[in-house]
Amino acid sequence: MKTIHKQLYLFSHILIVALLSCISCKSDYQRMEDNELASGETFNELFLGLELGMEKKTFYEKCWKMNQEGILLNGPTELSIEYKVEMPSGLPTKMRFYPKFDQDKIYLMPADYSYDGWAPWNEDLAVEKLRADVVALYEQWYGDGFIEVNSEDGSQVVFVKMDGNRRVRIYKKNLSTVRAEIVDLKIQKQLEEYPS
């Protein structure tokens, strides 16, 4: 009987240690995501008065008005809007964006940033400097708290911040461009779980 109690005691301790080690196995990002989604808080602010959850019609009306005021321009492709954004570095930069909609409401806003005058030989306008500049800009817009996350193969570095439902990711898209993606993560997870 004593042996059975010792074995149960030992097994329960091993189980507790295994559970605790699994909990600590979560990455900083996964812990941040779990905590923020569990908070139940909602953050919809994007930029320029645009918001996650904004109706498509309202989005077009706001952008048209800013276009008439000279704030926004038509981008180089059919579905892009261009904005000359003031960066923390002071370097002239173009921001091009166009949202993705679910049920005619914004749920994802990708935005591409590129320095004016970029050239592969111009180290002052290197994409790594642009990425740091975009992170600094987004810290001004959304506050501190970005963490650096590496892809599994180590080929990509992404800066991530979450506030409630809103996740912001910033990464190098190519040699001259940095991409920022602002998403309502609750909606994105629903779309992934139940694709239409």
C-alpha positions in Angstrom: 0.0 0.0 0.0 2.8 2.4 0.9 4.4 1.7 -2.5 1.2 2.7 -4.3 1.0 5.9 -2.4 4.6 6.7 -3.2 4.0 6.0 -6.9 0.9 8.2 -6.9 2.7 10.9 -5.1 5.6 10.7 -7.5 3.3 10.6 -10.6 1.3 13.7 -9.4 4.6 15.6 -8.9 5.8 14.6 -12.4 2.4 15.7 -13.9 2.6 19.1 -12.1 6.1 19.7 -13.3 5.1 18.7 -16.9 2.1 21.0 -16.8 4.2 23.9 -15.5 6.9 23.3 -18.1 4.2 23.3 -20.9 2.8 26.6 -19.6 6.3 28.1 -19.7 6.8 26.8 -23.2 4.6 29.4 -24.6 6.4 32.2 -26.5 6.3 35.8 -25.3 4.2 36.5 -28.4 1.7 33.6 -27.6 1.4 34.8 -23.9 0.8 38.4 -25.1 -1.8 37.2 -27.6 -3.6 35.0 -25.1 -3.7 37.8 -22.5 -4.9 40.5 -24.8 -7.6 38.4 -26.4 -8.8 37.3 -23.0 -8.9 40.9 -21.8 -12.1 41.5 -23.8 -10.9 45.0 -24.6 -11.6 46.5 -28.0 -9.2 48.9 -29.8 -10.2 49.9 -33.3 -8.1 53.0 -34.0 -6.0 52.8 -37.2 -4.7 56.2 -38.5 -6.1 59.3 -40.2 -9.4 58.8 -38.5 -9.9 55.4 -40.0 -10.9 52.4 -37.8 -11.2 48.7 -37.7 -14.9 47.8 -38.1 -15.5 50.9 -40.3 -18.1 50.4 -43.0 -16.8 50.3 -46.5 -19.0 53.2 -47.6 -17.7 55.4 -44.7 -14.1 54.5 -45.5 -14.6 55.6 -49.2 -16.3 58.8 -48.1 -13.5 59.7 -45.6 -10.7 58.9 -48.1 -12.5 60.9 -50.9 -12.7 63.9 -48.5 -9.0 63.6 -47.6 -8.2 63.3 -51.3 -10.1 66.5 -52.0 -8.1 68.2 -49.2 -4.8 67.0 -50.7 -4.0 64.8 -47.8 -4.3 61.5 -49.7 -3.4 60.7 -53.3 -4.3 57.9 -55.6 -1.6 55.2 -55.3 0.2 53.6 -58.3 -2.1 50.6 -58.4 -5.9 50.3 -58.7 -6.4 49.5 -55.0 -4.0 51.7 -53.2 -4.1 55.0 -51.4 -0.9 57.1 -50.9 -0.1 59.3 -48.0 3.1 61.3 -47.4 3.7 60.4 -43.8 5.9 62.3 -41.4 8.4 59.8 -40.0 10.3 60.2 -36.7 13.5 60.4 -38.7 12.2 63.3 -40.8 13.0 61.3 -44.0 10.4 61.8 -46.8 8.3 58.6 -46.9 5.4 57.2 -48.8 2.7 55.1 -47.1 0.4 53.1 -49.3 -2.6 51.3 -47.9 -5.9 49.7 -48.7 -8.0 47.7 -46.3 -9.5 44.2 -46.5 -13.2 43.9 -45.6 -15.3 41.3 -44.0 -19.1 41.9 -44.3 -18.3 45.3 -45.7 -16.3 46.3 -42.6 -12.5 46.9 -42.3 -10.9 44.0 -40.4 -7.3 44.2 -41.8 -5.3 47.3 -42.9 -2.0 46.5 -44.6 0.3 49.5 -45.2 3.5 49.6 -47.1 6.2 52.2 -46.4 9.1 53.2 -48.6 11.6 56.1 -48.4 11.6 58.5 -51.3 14.8 58.2 -53.3 15.6 54.7 -52.1 18.4 52.9 -54.1 20.2 49.7 -53.2 23.5 51.6 -52.8 22.1 54.2 -50.5 22.8 52.8 -47.0 21.1 55.9 -45.3 17.8 54.6 -46.8 18.3 50.9 -46.0 15.2 48.8 -45.3 16.5 48.0 -41.8 16.5 51.7 -41.0 13.1 52.1 -42.5 11.8 49.3 -40.3 13.2 50.9 -37.2 11.6 54.2 -38.3 8.2 52.6 -38.9 8.4 50.9 -35.4 9.1 54.3 -33.9 6.2 55.8 -35.8 3.8 53.1 -34.6 5.1 53.6 -31.0 4.0 57.2 -31.4 0.6 56.1 -32.7 -0.1 53.1 -30.5 2.3 53.3 -27.6 5.3 51.3 -26.5 5.2 47.5 -26.1 6.4 46.1 -29.4 8.3 42.8 -29.1 10.7 41.3 -31.6 9.6 37.9 -32.9 11.7 35.7 -35.2 10.2 33.2 -37.7 10.8 29.6 -37.0 13.6 29.4 -39.6 15.1 32.7 -38.4 14.7 34.3 -41.9 12.3 37.0 -40.8 12.1 39.5 -37.9 8.7 40.9 -37.0 7.9 43.5 -34.5 4.5 42.9 -32.8 2.2 44.7 -30.4 -1.3 43.8 -29.3 -3.9 45.8 -27.6 -7.1 43.8 -26.9 -8.4 42.7 -30.3 -5.9 44.8 -32.4 -2.6 43.3 -33.4 0.1 45.3 -35.2 2.9 43.5 -37.1 5.8 45.3 -38.8 8.3 43.5 -41.0 10.5 43.9 -44.1 8.5 43.1 -47.2 11.4 43.4 -49.7 14.6 45.3 -50.2 12.9 48.8 -50.2 9.6 48.3 -48.4 8.4 47.7 -44.9 4.9 46.3 -44.4 2.7 47.0 -41.3 -0.4 45.0 -40.8 -3.1 46.1 -38.3 -5.8 43.5 -37.8 -8.8 42.7 -35.6 -7.4 39.4 -34.6 -10.7 38.1 -33.3 -12.2 38.6 -36.8 -9.2 37.1 -38.5 -9.3 34.0 -36.3 -13.0 33.6 -37.1 -12.3 33.9 -40.8 -9.5 31.3 -40.5 -11.8 28.9 -38.6 -14.8 29.4 -40.8 -13.6 30.4 -44.3 -16.3 31.4 -46.7 
